[in-house]
Amino acid sequence: MNAYTPPPAARRLPDETLHAPQAAGPGRASLARDLLLGLALTATIALAAFALRLVPGASALSPMILAILIGLVFHNLVGTPAWAKPGVRFALRPVLRLAIVLLGLQLTAAQVAEVGVRGLAVIAATLCATFLFTICLGRAMGVERKLAQLIAAGTSICGASAVIAASSVTRAADEDVAYAVACVTVFGSIAMFAYPLLPAALGLSPHAYGLWAGASIHEIAQVVAAAFQGGQTAGEFGTVAKLSRVMLLAPVVLCLGFAEARRAGRTGDRAETARTPIPWFVLGFIAVVALNSVLSLPPAATAVASTVTTFLLSTALAAMGLETDIRKLKAKGLRPLLLGLAAFLFIAGFSLSLILAMG
């Protein structure tokens, strides 16, 4: 008469046990599909950027720059599909950090040694002075702190690569990243065309001209294009000087990360402190440089690694473009652009003054 009746929890348990995995399975499959589709979209834009460089006149532009431009146009004219969002976010984080680690394959300790103590002193002093000058001037001009940091990193170190590396620890908005990339692209391109006209007028030897180009022009591709206009010696030395400058990406990004964490700690912003990452990818970059210095890779392998790295960086910047709203860029006004111009003039003048002073 008093038949046992299971409690409500016991009656629900079999139903939940049966249906929960069935609900979760399709969700995971959908997320994986969207992740792959989003990555495919960013990779396709990167491939289109590489293809565009075959067009006459476009070869002077880095595929990274072309990728962010294509992504930006696509997003603002067509719109980034909702299904692409997971893949776009993946390209902005893990893909970007892997690319920065692989940048280390382009550097060895022997290459840095070729620049010499005086050359390294010029490069380090120029980088530090330019970075501090840009940050201080940005504060005086009322430019947003994170945007000024990105312009400072891009101008003083290695253009777009430094901008997106710095953005990963400062947590800057995508619009800030796009604006900073635009600044370093515009003024780096001006330097690429203007520098080859000046060595004779300034009395620079091929060695001095190569050092000047490597110490002050923004992108690696721009340095190569400008330095080789001064001859083989200038081109080779300028390239090595620029790669030595890229080496300083690691300490600068580490310092930015620690500074962000301290600032968040002082303001009591626990959420911001939790979001400020330890830039392990920068430590990976240093480890790869050390490994590359010990185990010398064949030239063919180095060339392949360089292409893969550029492709991954282009994929990350394509994702950046797919997240950037032109209306927000316009809202920032001309002050950041003027800051980029001032930073460009400072790094060119400061490095040249040091080189002339050192004979």
C-alpha positions in Angstrom: 0.0 0.0 0.0 2.8 2.4 0.8 4.9 1.9 -2.3 8.3 3.5 -2.3 8.3 6.8 -4.2 11.8 8.1 -5.1 12.5 11.7 -4.1 12.3 14.4 -6.8 16.1 14.7 -7.2 16.3 11.0 -7.8 13.6 11.1 -10.4 15.2 13.9 -12.3 18.7 12.5 -12.2 18.3 9.9 -15.0 16.7 12.5 -17.3 19.5 15.1 -16.7 22.2 12.5 -17.1 20.8 11.4 -20.4 20.1 14.8 -21.9 23.0 17.0 -20.6 25.7 15.3 -22.8 23.4 15.4 -25.8 23.0 19.2 -25.3 26.7 19.9 -24.8 27.9 17.8 -27.7 26.3 19.9 -30.5 27.3 23.1 -28.7 31.0 22.1 -28.7 30.7 21.0 -32.3 29.2 24.3 -33.3 31.8 26.3 -31.5 34.6 24.2 -33.2 33.0 24.8 -36.6 32.7 28.6 -36.0 36.3 28.7 -34.8 37.6 27.0 -37.9 35.4 29.2 -40.2 36.6 32.4 -38.5 40.2 31.3 -38.8 39.6 30.4 -42.5 38.2 33.9 -43.0 41.3 35.6 -41.4 43.7 33.3 -43.3 42.0 34.0 -46.6 42.4 37.7 -46.0 46.1 37.2 -45.2 46.5 35.2 -48.4 44.8 38.0 -50.3 47.3 40.4 -48.8 50.2 38.3 -50.0 48.6 38.2 -53.5 48.1 41.9 -53.6 51.9 42.5 -53.1 52.2 41.1 -56.7 50.4 44.2 -58.0 52.8 46.9 -59.2 53.2 49.6 -56.6 51.9 47.4 -53.7 55.1 45.4 -53.2 56.5 48.1 -51.0 53.7 47.5 -48.4 54.0 44.7 -45.9 51.3 42.0 -46.1 50.5 42.8 -42.5 49.5 46.3 -43.5 47.5 45.1 -46.5 45.8 42.4 -44.3 44.5 44.9 -41.7 43.3 47.2 -44.5 41.4 44.4 -46.2 39.9 43.3 -42.9 38.9 46.9 -42.0 37.2 47.5 -45.4 35.4 44.1 -45.2 34.1 44.8 -41.7 32.9 48.3 -42.4 31.3 47.6 -45.8 30.1 44.0 -45.5 30.2 43.3 -41.7 32.0 40.5 -39.9 29.6 37.6 -39.6 28.6 36.4 -36.1 29.9 32.9 -36.9 33.4 34.2 -37.5 33.8 35.9 -34.1 35.3 32.8 -32.3 37.9 32.4 -35.0 38.7 36.1 -35.1 39.2 36.2 -31.4 41.5 33.1 -31.6 43.6 34.8 -34.3 43.9 37.9 -32.1 45.3 35.9 -29.2 47.0 32.5 -29.6 47.9 33.0 -33.3 49.4 36.4 -32.6 51.4 35.1 -29.7 52.7 32.1 -31.6 53.8 34.5 -34.4 55.8 36.7 -32.0 57.5 33.6 -30.6 58.5 32.6 -34.1 60.0 36.1 -34.7 62.9 34.8 -32.7 63.9 32.5 -35.6 65.0 35.6 -37.5 67.6 36.5 -34.8 70.8 35.1 -33.5 73.3 36.4 -31.0 75.9 36.4 -33.7 73.9 38.9 -35.8 73.5 41.2 -32.8 77.3 41.0 -32.2 77.9 42.2 -35.8 76.3 45.5 -35.0 79.1 46.2 -32.5 79.0 47.9 -29.1 78.6 51.4 -30.6 75.9 50.4 -33.0 73.9 48.7 -30.2 74.4 51.7 -28.0 72.9 53.9 -30.7 69.9 51.5 -31.2 69.2 51.1 -27.5 69.5 54.8 -26.7 67.3 55.8 -29.7 64.6 53.2 -28.7 64.5 54.3 -25.1 64.5 58.0 -25.9 61.8 57.7 -28.6 59.6 55.6 -26.4 59.7 58.0 -23.5 59.4 61.1 -25.7 56.3 59.7 -27.3 54.7 58.7 -24.0 55.4 62.1 -22.5 54.3 64.1 -25.5 51.1 62.0 -25.8 50.2 62.8 -22.2 50.9 66.5 -22.9 48.7 66.4 -26.1 45.9 64.6 -24.4 46.2 61.4 -26.4 44.8 58.3 -24.6 47.4 56.5 -22.6 47.1 53.1 -24.3 47.0 54.6 -27.8 50.2 56.6 -27.0 51.9 53.4 -25.7 51.1 51.6 -29.0 52.4 54.5 -31.2 55.5 54.6 -29.0 56.1 50.9 -29.3 55.5 50.8 -33.1 57.7 53.8 -33.8 60.6 52.9 -31.5 60.8 49.1 -32.1 59.4 47.4 -35.2 56.2 48.9 -36.5 53.0 46.8 -36.7 54.6 43.8 -35.0 55.4 45.8 -32.0 52.0 47.5 -31.9 50.1 44.2 -31.7 52.6 42.7 -29.3 52.2 45.7 -27.0 48.4 45.6 -27.3 48.3 42.0 -26.0 49.6 43.2 -22.6 48.0 46.7 -22.5 44.6 45.4 -23.5 44.1 48.3 -25.8 41.0 48.6 -27.9 41.1 47.3 -31.5 40.5 50.8 -32.8 43.6 52.0 -30.9 45.6 49.2 -32.5 44.4 50.0 -36.0 45.1 53.7 -35.5 48.6 53.0 -34.3 49.3 50.6 -37.1 48.1 53.3 -39.6 50.5 55.8 -38.0 53.6 53.7 -38.2 52.7 52.6 -41.7 52.3 56.1 -43.0 55.4 57.5 -41.5 57.5 54.4 -42.1 56.6 54.5 -45.7 57.6 58.2 -45.9 61.0 57.3 -44.4 61.4 54.4 -46.9 61.2 56.8 -49.8 62.9 59.8 -48.2 66.0 58.2 -46.6 67.7 57.1 -49.8 67.8 60.7 -51.0 69.8 61.9 -47.9 73.1 60.0 -47.5 75.1 62.1 -49.9 73.8 65.4 -48.5 74.5 64.2 -44.9 77.9 62.7 -45.7 77.0 59.3 -44.5 79.1 56.3 -45.3 77.2 53.1 -46.3 77.8 51.7 -42.8 76.5 54.8 -41.1 73.5 55.0 -43.5 72.6 51.4 -42.9 72.8 51.9 -39.1 70.6 55.0 -39.4 68.0 53.2 -41.4 68.0 50.2 -39.1 67.8 52.3 -35.9 65.0 54.5 -37.0 62.7 53.2 -39.8 59.6 51.4 -38.5 59.0 48.1 -40.4 61.6 45.5 -41.3 60.5 45.5 -44.9 60.7 49.3 -45.0 64.3 49.1 -43.6 65.3 46.6 -46.3 63.8 48.6 -49.1 65.5 51.9 -47.9 68.8 50.5 -46.8 69.7 48.6 -50.0 69.2 51.8 -52.0 72.5 52.8 -50.4 74.3 49.8 -51.7 74.9 46.2 -50.6 77.0 47.1 -47.5 74.4 49.6 -46.3 71.5 47.1 -47.0 73.1 44.2 -45.2 74.2 46.3 -42.2 70.8 48.1 -42.0 69.0 44.7 -42.0 71.1 43.4 -39.1 70.8 46.6 -37.2 67.0 46.4 -37.5 66.9 42.8 -36.4 69.0 43.8 -33.4 66.4 46.5 -32.6 63.6 43.8 -32.9 65.5 41.9 -30.1 64.5 44.8 -27.7 60.8 44.0 -28.3 61.0 41.5 -25.5 62.1 43.8 -22.6 59.8 46.6 -23.7 56.7 44.4 -23.8 57.7 42.8 -20.4 58.1 46.3 -18.9 54.7 47.4 -20.4 53.0 44.3 -18.9 54.5 44.9 -15.4 53.6 48.6 -15.6 50.0 47.8 -16.5 49.8 45.4 -13.6 51.2 48.0 -11.1 48.9 50.7 -12.4 45.9 48.5 -12.0 47.1 47.6 -8.5 47.5 51.2 -7.5 44.0 52.1 -8.7 42.5 49.1 -7.0 41.1 47.7 -10.2 41.2 43.9 -9.4 39.5 43.0 -12.6 42.0 44.8 -14.7 44.9 43.3 -12.6 43.5 39.8 -13.3 43.2 40.6 -17.0 46.8 41.8 -17.3 48.7 38.8 -18.6 52.2 37.6 -17.8 53.6 37.8 -21.4 54.9 34.3 -21.6 55.0 34.6 -25.3 57.8 37.2 -24.9 59.8 34.7 -22.9 59.2 32.2 -25.6 60.5 34.7 -28.1 63.7 35.0 -26.0 64.0 31.2 -25.7 63.7 30.8 -29.5 66.4 33.4 -30.1 68.7 31.6 -27.7 67.9 28.3 -29.4 68.5 29.8 -32.9 71.8 31.1 -31.7 73.0 27.6 -30.6 71.4 25.5 -33.4 72.1 27.2 -36.7 69.2 26.6 -39.1 69.8 26.2 -42.8 69.0 29.4 -44.8 66.1 27.6 -46.6 64.5 26.7 -43.2 65.0 30.3 -42.0 63.3 31.7 -45.1 60.3 29.4 -44.6 60.1 30.3 -40.9 60.1 34.0 -41.9 57.3 33.5 -44.4 55.2 31.5 -41.9 55.7 34.2 -39.2 54.7 37.0 -41.6 51.6 35.0 -42.6 50.6 34.4 -39.0 51.1 38.1 -38.1 49.0 39.0 -41.2 46.3 36.7 -40.1 46.3 38.4 -36.7 46.1 41.8 -38.2 43.3 40.7 -40.6 41.4 39.7 -37.4 42.2 43.2 -36.0 40.7 44.8 -39.1 37.6 42.6 -38.8 37.0 44.0 -35.3 37.7 47.7 -36.1 35.0 50.3 -36.6 36.0 53.3 -38.8 33.6 55.6 -37.0 35.5 55.0 -33.8 38.8 55.7 -35.6 37.4 59.1 -36.8 36.3 59.9 -33.3 39.9 59.9 -32.1 40.7 62.9 -34.3 44.1 64.1 -35.6 46.0 64.3 -32.3 47.3 60.7 -32.4 48.4 61.2 -36.0 50.3 64.3 -35.0 51.9 62.3 -32.2 53.0 59.7 -34.7 54.5 62.4 -36.9 56.4 63.9 -33.9 57.6 60.5 -32.9 58.8 59.8 -36.4 60.7 63.1 -36.7 62.2 62.5 -33.2 63.5 59.0 -33.9 65.0 60.1 -37.3 66.7 63.2 -35.8 67.9 61.6 -32.5 69.4 58.5 -34.1 71.1 60.6 -36.9 72.6 63.0 -34.3 74.1 60.1 -32.3 75.6 58.5 -35.4 77.1 61.8 -36.6 78.4 62.5 -33.0 80.1 59.1 -32.9 81.7 59.6 -36.3 
